[in-house]
Amino acid sequence: MATYDLEEQEQIAEIKAWWKQYGNLMVGIVTAVSIGVIAWQGWNWYQRGQAAKASMVYGVLQKAVAEDDSQRVKTASGELLEKFAGTAYAPLAALSAARIMVDAGDTKTAKLQLLWVVENGEHELRDLARLRLAAVLLDEKAYDEALRQLEGGSGAGFSALYLNMRGDVFSAAGKKTEAREAYQGALARLDQGDPSGKGRNTLQASQANAAYREVLQLKLDALGESS
């Protein structure tokens, strides 16, 4: 019995010595892990809360778009970009607001909205924003700026649309040779798929390509024969 007590005391002494050496470290690690878990849970909760609030504001914006209320659209979009820029609703709101602002004649605000998406949006939304911004700049006869928005390539779903827009800019600027090359390039890209990207079945894609090809051919015919 005395031997057992001695062994037990030795184990206790070893545990105390180990804890004295490593106890603070273990407490620190456990505390850090706990804080990390709490922070992660808190961040997820915060993100969910932000998304829910952004969804409500986006609903207000959609209603304003349906009612063609440009001032309410501008206000709701501004709130989303300012307070909920990290949510998926922000770039969608900016694109919607830009369209309404163009219709309302407020191209300055429209360009700011589109530039925000160009700088902060993801892939396809960014490509779409650049395309729409180029169209606004074309209407303003800012041809060089429009062409700059179309530089650097785009996703495959936008390649034909980008070339078509380049053709429109060159044509408006009186550069028929460059316009013809751009339109011909757009026609060639149609053979590679749907010019508008995704969301169509095979029949819809075929019909869209046929209609788009006809428009491009009309533009080419309007340029006349190459010299």
Secondary structure, 3 states (H helix, E strand, C coil): CHHHHHHHHHHHHHHHHHHHHHHHHHHHHHHHHHHHHHHHHHHHHHHHHHHHHHHHHHHHHHHHHHCCCHHHHHHHHHHHHHHCCCCCHHHHHHHHHHHHHHHCCCHHHHHHHHHHHHHHCCHHHHHHHHHHHHHHHHHCCCHHHHHHHCCCCCCHHHHHHHHHHHHHHHHHCCCHHHHHHHHHHHHHHHCCCCCCCCCCCHHHHHHHHHHHHHHHHHHHHHHCCCC
